[in-house]
Amino acid sequence: MESFHKLKICVLLIFVTLFQLGQGFYLPGSYPHKYGIGDYLNMKVNSLTSIDTEIPFSYYSLPFCHPKEGIKDSAENLGELLMGDRIENSPYRFKMYTNETDIFLCQTKSLSADEFKLLTKRIDEMYQVNVILDNLPAIRYTKKEGFMLRWTGYPVGVKFLFISMRKPMWLVMGTGDAAEVIPTVGNDGSDAPGYMVVGFEVVPCSFQHNANSLKKLNMYDKYPASINCDPGTVAMPIKENEPLAFTYEVSFVERDDIKWPSRWDAYLKMEGAKVHWFSILNSLMVITFLAGIVLVIFLRTVRRDLTRYEELDKEAQAQMNEELSGWKLVVGDVFRAPTNPSLLCVMVGDGVQILGMAVVTILFAALGFMSPASRGTLISGMLFFYMILGIAAGYVAVRMWRTIFVGDHKGWISVSWKSQHRSYSFSLFVVLILMWFCISVPLTLVGGYFGARAPHIEYPVRTNQIPREIPPQKYPSWLLVLGAGTLPFGTLFIELFFIMSSIWMGRVYYVFGFLFIVMILLVVVCAEVSLVLTYMHLCVEDWKWWWKSFFASGSVAIYIFLYSINYLIFDLKSLSGPVSATLYLGYSLFMVVAIMLATGTVGFLSSFWFVHYLFSSVKLD
């Protein structure tokens, strides 16, 4: 008796009758593919993934059956490569609208010690097999405590007591989805009906049988006896020096309740949708209400102060300048150049680039141009917009540099180059380096050139040569700056949970409309928080507002990073090993730095506008 593993491929391919091409709404970048009865459907395999390690591996890194024609990589875009996808052909094949049972695929050679160790390790690490048919990932349904759970892919194997069980093979299509009948007319002018795949469901199971019956079988031969197995039980333990065998079966199911344009609905359904929407709306209303109150109070206070001052005659104004304290006394220092002005300009330029990339990408995604049906388009779009917006980064950085130094354009090339040098640290792949040199660097220098030629922003007041001493403060000013990040964090922490689950738990995230609203609200709140804190610092005669305005809103990144650690501890409990934790924290740190630059830029630019407007509204000389 040798180990035999059968992956029962319940291919339910669903067909819907009488759906004409051209009707319905198709996601941008996707189109229906018509199959005739008996046409071959070729399944593809993607990288093995795990929420335990978050490190993808090639499907054929494990002892699975290889296709007769050899392993061939599918064409992948840059986004797919960066996401760790590696799509390859597979030996599994089906004929449209043709049910097949007990199809023998292959029997591997006896597992060596290294192969056995690697296979059991991948099973222990909860790796999932991801397969694709007609651009649809396989879906798997399981029942637990009366609830129907939905998964993409299927496990490489399971652990039973102390024995690592089965190496899964599966081949499944369906999911209550399937193919749709198209009432004819192909390019050849034939009137034969065609079908479209609208679902792909896989049901893996384990089976052990006498290996002697497999000796004379070739790939795709009919298995000599009927094979029955229970998906809920494990019958084939994996053993060293013993082979693995794989079979599959395919079942097509005709469905008339699923249209081709809506075949992704099964993947895009969000668990707990009511709680999700209610939480987001509640957060938006509360934050908007609080921010509105702060803004109204703030504007009324400043306007009353200015109105009262302007109503005085010149003599009274002079006397008032001597008696009053607050922001009016820092008129000669408020526009004094900050420490590390070059670094500030570079960070603001990078922030404009990242913020612009995020807004444009999310807007396009909300409009449906970056659907999950087009793998990698979201990441590719982000990179494209990021590179193109290098021109904005260079322009803003250089113009801010000239403004700080009152029109001096010397050193603008250095500032523009540093802006892209910081962006270069984000690039980890050779192709990105090429894009950086060929696209982003030239555009950034072009933006810097226009920034150098643009007139600098004139300060409304003169800066004294001798800096004014800042009075002792009752509390550290940076304490308020760090605490200010809590309000912007409150606008996005609920949405952040769903985004984190999408990234690390393999769930599909597609509510970009709400994400766009949350981003707009985040920008408004960051601007308001930074304005309020800048005004508070000026009122206590603290004229060093430049960096504080940046980090007042940018400090939201601290709370996002703390939330990431919390998510790692309480939601990614299965994540194991220092390598996986380091990978997770590294990506989280990368994310929060980008968020800090974007939100900090919003706060700084809004504060700069406010300070300029405030001191240009009244003459204090």
Phi, psi and omega in degrees: 000125176242157182295134176228127181245125178248128174255113186276119182260102179273092181268109177260104178255122192261141182236140179244139186274145169054059174245119184272142176297139179101342177269153179084176181253126178255138178298138179305135179090358179235155180205153182283146178245125183268131177241138173272162179299128180092352176294145181283137173249121182257122179273143177248159179243146178245182181297149171285134183231158181210136174278357179275325183242335183062020179246117181281151176225154178296145180302318184275012171285346176253159183285073176258169178292139180258147176292153182299322184279003181092166183278128180231133178280140174276154178296129182234145176273174184298322179298320179295320180296317181291332178277359178086010178286140173219094186269126182226165177286165181224164178282351183283132178214149181223160176252130183304129176062028179233109179283137179224142179231152174053052177269122179282133180258300179188165170236125183285168172288167179301136183292126175285172180298320180291319179294319179296317180295317181294317182296314179293328177295316179296325177293316179298328181274008174060045178285145181248143174270129181245119181237158187225137173226123180053041178072008176257127174288150178294144179237148182226136180248136175225152178254135179215119179054041176084358180254143176268118180259144183242129181230152169259134183080185179215158185288147174299325179184180179227160176260133179236115188054242180251014183249127176285124188260153171025143173259107191292142170228151194211195153171098190225142179220135178143207181125027185075013180245168176183216186245154186247137179282132175253121183291055166087195178063091173266184181294337181277358178082004180289157180258009180289137180292151177241165183229150177237141179283125178237007178192154183210103182243139180239140178232100181277146174211164186245138182214143180238133184214174179288121184288345180297332181286353184259352190299322186260007183274141173254165179302132179078007174288159177282132178292139188294340181225160179287138181246122178239129179215155181260120180301341182271357180238158179247121184249345185238099173286145179277132181229146178291145180067020174233146183278169173243143178238149184228135172227170177206163172221155185231133177233128177259134180238126180274128182231138177247010182252004180235119176271152182301318180297340182253018183290343178274358183301323181297333182270333186267356177295133181257132178290141180062044186299320182297316178297320180299307182294318181297317181296318180295314181296319179298316179297317180298316183292317181296312182294320178297318180297313180295316180296323178296318179298314180299317182293318180297312179300317182297312182294321180295320181295312181295316182296319179296320179297315180293317180299315180298320182291319184288339180283346180280153175280174186299320180297315180294326178295318179298317179294322181293324179297327180283329186267325186277153173244175177115204188295339181289339183273353180256020183301327182274359183230351189296332179253021175293138184303137180284170173289147181050056182297326180297317179296320179297316180297319180296317181294321178294318177299315177297323179296319176299319180295314181292317180297316178299318178300314182296314182297312183293317181297312181294324178297314179296322178294321179295330179277357175094010182275356179228063184283158177294343177294334177256091186298137175082355184291329180295312179292318179298318178297318178300314180295319180298310181294325179297316179295314183297322183283007172300331179295324177290322179298314179296318181297310183295316182298314183289319180293323176294323177298314180294324180293315181298322182259028171051054172092354180288122183262001180294136178089007183293328178294320179297317179296317180297319179293318179297325178301319178279334178296323176292324177293328182298329180294343177281344187269122185244355185236155183300318182297326178290326177296319177296317177297323181296315181288323188272334185241301191291314181298310178300318181294323179294319178294324176296316177298320177296324178297314179293326177294324179290329180277338181289147178294140178286160180282122182285133175285140180283344181227160178274153179259129178293153179286325181260123181295143178282139178287134180273124182300153176301140181258150180288335181216153180299131182295330181288342177295317176294323181298314181291323180287340183293338182290348181294324182291312174299324180298326179295339180279341187232358189293330179288314177295330180298325179299316181291324178293317179297320179295324178293319183287314191257342181251003176074020180269149181278129177249123183214026176259060184289339176298313177291324179297324178295319178297316179298321179295316178299317179296322178298317179299316180297315181294319179299318179297316182293316180298316180295321178299314183297314181292324177297315178298319179297320179291321178294326180294334178260022174065027175264103185270000179273071187263347189303298182290326181293325177292328179291313184276348176300316176269329180292342180292352175299334180297328179298316182287329176292321178293320176297322177295324178296320177295319177299320179295322178296319185283317189257337182250333177252052182298332183282346181297126187233152174088146180293330181294315180294318179295320178295319177299315180298311182293327178295314177295322179295319178295319176301316182295316184288330176295316177298318179294321179298316180296318182291309182290323178297322178296319178300313180296318182293312182295322178293322178291321178299316178298318182295313181297318179297316180293320183297312185276349174268354182275342183213144180272121181244007180291000000 
